[in-house]
Amino acid sequence: MEILIAIGILGSLGLIFGLILSAASKVFYVETDPRLDQLNECLPGANCGGCGYPGCSGYAEAVLSGEAPIGKCASGGNECAQAMAAIMGVKAVEVTRKVALVRCSGAKQYDKDGNLTSGAKVKGNYEGFKDCLAASRVGGSGPLSCKFGCLGYGSCTKVCKYGAIKVVNGVAQVDEDLCVGCMACAAVCPRNLIVPVEPNRNVVIACASLAKGAATTRACTIGCIGCGLCKKICPQDAITIENNLARIDYSKCDNCGLCATVCPKKLIKDSKVETLGDPMAQPVNGPSV
């Protein structure tokens, strides 16, 4: 009998608490905007963080609240932006696809005796954590003689969710076909070598060295020495020399390639057809800035 009473009491308590929870859920119910689910459906779900928000749902909430503009999702591209704009009842600006560019062409090449024939020179062996930030903090500015060059320890490859960036011969290189332009790689590069650019440009200056010509030559066989010959021959006035580094304004460049014919370092090349620097060097995809 006591057992039945206990069961009855527990059942009654369960029913009472159930009714309380049901009433509380109605009292404290917060109506969600159905557009939030629609916005989330437009996003790729990669949660790459390229938009600057904590995942796709965070960006969707920011768009819904008016905190974030439409078009910041690099992974979704223009199709995603237009779909989100339709949901929000606004007109979206056309989103131009961008890809990551590693501004370094110092891929290391060695002869049969192990001597460096091309690329960035090494001033010491680094045996610490395989991390670019850690490597950049030892021996002054890292194990490379060039303090602007790619350290090649793959911090960028670890954060890329698309497998679009790999380290080849000591330098990170981007596969444009796989890259979505989220720039997660740029956020972890301690030397700020990775920048967003439009894909499929022909003329490339993949170098970020701001050192004077003599210092660059001592550190890398391929680095830009800021000689200005490319600037002088450019018929479109698309090249400038800023802080000892040649830069291309792609809004003016017509891909004529004349600059490549006068570059003493053979640095300026067609990224799709030719190699950078040494004939055995690996090509670097994408344009420079």
Secondary structure as UniProt FT lines:
FT   HELIX           2..27
FT   HELIX           34..42
FT   TURN            50..51
FT   HELIX           55..65
FT   TURN            70..71
FT   TURN            74..76
FT   HELIX           77..88
FT   STRAND          99..102
FT   STRAND          109..110
FT   TURN            112..113
FT   STRAND          116..118
FT   HELIX           132..136
FT   TURN            139..141
FT   TURN            147..148
FT   HELIX           155..159
FT   TURN            161..162
FT   STRAND          165..168
FT   TURN            169..170
FT   STRAND          171..174
FT   TURN            176..178
FT   HELIX           184..188
FT   TURN            190..191
FT   STRAND          194..197
FT   STRAND          203..204
FT   HELIX           213..219
FT   HELIX           229..233
FT   TURN            235..236
FT   STRAND          239..242
FT   TURN            243..244
FT   STRAND          245..248
FT   TURN            250..252
FT   HELIX           258..262
FT   TURN            264..265
FT   STRAND          269..270
FT   TURN            271..273
FT   TURN            279..280
//
